[in-house]
Amino acid sequence: MNKSTCLANFSLLARTDNNKIKDKSPSSYRPEMPADNTILEKILSTHFCPTNMFADDYDSFLVSRADLLIKKAKELSQVS
């Protein structure tokens, strides 16, 4: 399985934003994001991204994000 095409790795971004961050590690584009943690957490939560995503641990990121996506899918489908 190619991890880069895993559903948990996809996020809807504007093309310009995606072009700015593609092929970069999260820690390298973190400085381009808001310094205010409250704002940053809101942005991450709307994309179902774990707050530890800037640790550059891709496998951990995929697991954490998949868990967040599954939780939301269950909530929306009213499955417990």
C-alpha positions in Angstrom: 0.0 0.0 0.0 1.2 3.5 -0.9 0.8 5.5 2.3 0.8 8.8 0.4 -2.5 7.9 -1.3 -4.1 6.7 1.9 -7.4 8.5 2.6 -6.0 9.7 6.0 -3.4 11.7 4.0 -5.9 13.7 2.0 -7.1 17.2 2.9 -9.0 19.7 0.9 -6.8 22.7 0.3 -6.7 25.5 -2.1 -4.2 24.8 -4.9 -2.0 27.7 -3.9 -1.8 26.5 -0.3 -1.1 22.9 -1.4 1.6 24.1 -3.7 3.3 26.0 -0.8 3.5 22.9 1.4 3.7 19.9 -1.0 6.9 17.9 -0.7 7.7 19.6 2.6 7.7 18.1 6.1 5.0 19.5 8.4 7.7 20.9 10.7 9.1 22.9 7.9 5.8 24.7 7.0 4.7 25.1 10.6 6.3 28.6 10.8 4.0 29.7 7.9 0.9 28.9 10.0 -0.6 31.1 12.7 1.5 31.5 15.8 -1.6 31.7 18.0 -2.2 28.1 19.2 -5.9 28.7 19.5 -6.2 29.7 15.9 -3.9 26.9 14.8 -5.9 24.2 16.7 -9.1 25.5 15.1 -7.6 25.2 11.7 -6.2 21.7 12.4 -9.5 20.5 13.9 -11.5 21.6 10.8 -9.2 19.4 8.7 -9.3 16.5 11.3 -5.5 16.8 11.8 -4.0 15.8 15.1 -2.1 18.5 16.9 1.0 16.4 16.9 1.3 16.4 13.1 4.3 18.8 13.2 6.4 16.0 14.9 7.1 14.6 11.3 6.1 11.1 12.4 4.1 10.1 9.3 3.0 6.7 10.5 1.7 8.2 13.8 0.0 11.0 11.9 -1.8 8.5 9.7 -3.1 6.5 12.6 -4.1 9.6 14.6 -5.8 11.2 11.6 -7.6 8.0 10.6 -8.9 7.8 14.2 -10.3 11.4 14.0 -11.9 10.7 10.6 -13.5 7.5 11.8 -14.8 9.2 14.9 -16.4 11.9 12.8 -17.8 9.4 10.3 -19.4 7.5 13.1 -20.8 10.7 14.6 -22.3 11.7 11.2 -23.8 8.2 10.5 -25.0 7.9 14.1 -23.0 4.7 14.7 -21.4 4.2 18.0 
